[in-house]
Amino acid sequence: MLKREVRIIAWDDCGFRFAAKTVTLIGAIYRGASFMDGLLSTRIAKDGTDATEKIVERIISSRHHDQLSVIMLKGITFAGFNVADIKELSKSTRLPVLVVQRKKPDIKKFLAAMKMFGNYKARERAAKSAGRIYKYGKIFYQKAGLSRDECEKLLRLTCVRSDIPEPLRIAHIIASGMSGESRGRA
């Protein structure tokens, strides 16, 4: 049974300039769709391969870790083409992962674009391990460690002010604000 105040950490990246070497990730800790309990951050390499590792390190070292029940991501890529491996993220933190996106990704185009970066095979493996893309209302999602039914219950609980779950919406607003100003596209 999913509790109304399930503890969720939702991650989104801040905006960045082309010349940036690192990018800040923001993790908003939320109770269901009710209120924010905390905020985490970490830095990852732009177009690097450390997103999974850095998110895991930050969650595990947080005082909130034992209270968390779900990780939400706004897509599987951060800081350009730094791909998060959601199965590894789930395994290493012992938390299920729900990835939410507004638009259905074109996997063929995505994989082709990644070929210009080093360590293509690892990026491809992480992208493919995210698995099937499901549709819920106007959004799309991928999952690790959750059933489709559990994902949709979680989405029903957290999509209260927009099509995007409230924890991700707030993480996005904070990340956008840290980059200059949020534009209301959360």
N, C-alpha and C positions, 0 to 999 in steps of 0.2 A: 504494500500500500504506500503510495506516494504522499508524504506529508505536505501540507500547504506551505510550511516554512522550511522546505528542503534547502540545505546549504549548497549553493552553487558558486563556482568561480568561473567567471566569463572573461576571456582574453581577446583583446584587439590591439592593433599596433598604431602608434602615432604616425603622423605624416612625416615625410623626410625629403631632403633635397637629393638630387642625383649624386652629388659628391660625398654624401654621408657614408661613413664607414660602419656605424652602428645605428640601431633604431630602438626606441623604447617600446616595450610591450606593457600594457596595463591589464591587470587582473582585478576585476570588481567582484568582491565577495558579497553575495546576496542571499537573503532568506526568501525563497520562492520568488514572487514578484512584489513582495511587500516593502522591504527596505534593505539598504546597504549596510553590511556589517564591517567591511574593511576594504583595503585596497593594497594590492601588491604591484610591484613593477620589476622589470629586469631589462637588460639590454642584449640584443642579438645582432649578429653580423648581417649587414645588408647583402642580400643575395647569397647568404651563407648556408650552412647546414647545421646550425646549432639551436634551432627553435625548440625542438623536442627536449633536448638536454637542459636548456636554460629554464623552460617552463617546469620541468620535473624538479630541478634543483630548487627553484623558488617556492613551489608548492610544498615539497618535503621539508624545507627549512622553516616554513611558516608556522606560527603558533596556531593557525586556523586549520592545519592539515587534518587533524583527527576529527574535526567537525564537518569537513566537506563531504558531500555525497556525489557531486557531478561536476565535470569540467565541461564548459561550453567554449567553442571557438567560433570566431567569425571567419569562416573559410579555413582551408588547411595551409595557406601560404601567408607569410608575414614578411615585412621588410623586403618586398620584391618577390624573390623566388626562394625564400627560406621555408622549406616545406616541413610541416609538423607531421610526424608519424603517429597517427592517433592510436593505433594498436600498441605501440611501444609506450606512448604516454599513459594509456590506460593500465598497461602491465606494470610500469615502473611506479605509478602513484597508487595503484590498486583502486582507481576510481574510473567509472564509466565516462566516456567522452561523447558529446553531441556537437556536431559541426553544423552550423546554420549559414545559409547563403540566400541572398535575394534572387539571384539568377542561377539557372542551371549551368554548370560549367561545361564547356566543350572540351572534353578530355583529350581528344586528338590534337587540338590546337594548343592546349596547355602543355602536353608532353613535348610537342614540337618546339615550343618556345623555350622549354627548359634545356634543350640540347645545347644552347649557347653557353651554359654554365658548366663549371667543373663538377665532377662527381655526379654525373648524370644518372648512373645506375642506381645510386642510393636515393636520389630524389625521385626517380621513377618508381622505385620499390615503395617508398613512403606514400607517394600519390596513389598508386594502385592498391595499397593495403587499406586505404580509406574505404574501399568497397563501393557497393551499390549506392546510387543517389535516389533518395525517396522524395516525394512531394507531399507537402502538408499545407493546405490552403494555398497561399501565394508564394510560399518559400520552399526551399529544398534543404534536405539534411542528409548527413552521413553519420554513422554511429560505430562505437566500439564498446562492448560490455553492456549494452542495453538491447532489449527487444524492440521491435517496431512499435508495439503497443505501449511500452514504457516511454519511448521517445515522444509519442503523440500525447500521452497523458502529461508529460513534462511540458510540452509545447502549449497544450491547453491551459495549463496552470500559469505559465510565464508570459504568454503573448497577450498582455492586457491593454497596452497603450498603442501598439502597432503590430505589424505582422512579425516583427523581430522580438524574440524573448527579452523581457525587461532587463535581466542582467547584462546581456550583450548590448542592448540599447544604451545603457548607462556606461559600460566600458567604452563604447564607441564615442559617446559624447565627451567623456573625460579625455580620451586619447586625442580626439579632434581639437579640444580646447587647449591641450598641451602643445599642439602644433600651430596654434594661432587662434582659430575660432571654429566652433562646431557650426555645421550648416543645416542641421535639421534633417539629415538623411539617415538617421538611425532607425 
